[in-house]
Amino acid sequence: MNVTIREAAMTKDEVNGYVGKVVFEVEGHEAAYEMALQSDKGKEWSYSLFFAGKSGSEEQIDAVDAEIDSNDELYERLVDAAIDALE
């Protein structure tokens, strides 16, 4: 899966811990995606995947979510992009 990161952001505070997002595109998909990230201490991350902007195909977002779950390299790349953007 060919992924291009368009935008990344991350903040940290005492109440919410680390909160970030990564907006990215997948080659051949109509819609862009946004991965929202949260971690209390910056070690174990939880995420949610959304369409960024306009909605797209449910089959495609499900395929991207499955790829993130199974592809550690892609998952780490997306998380690292957000961490690198820490304000």
C-alpha positions, 0 to 999 in steps of 0.5 A: 500500500503506497501511502503519502503523508500530507499533514501531522500534528501532536500535542502533549498535556498532563490531562490527555497525554499525547494527542495527535493526528496524521492525514494521509493519502493512499494511492488509488483511493478517492478520499484521504484519511485521518488517523487520530492518536492518543497515548498516556505516556507516549509508549502504547498508542490507540488510534481511530481512522476517519475520512479526512474531508469528504467520505469515501468507500467503506471497503477502502477505509476497512482495507486501510484499517486492516493494513495498519493493524497488520503492517507494523512498518506502516503503523510506526511510520504514521505514529512517528510522523505525529511524534516528529510534529510534537509542538 
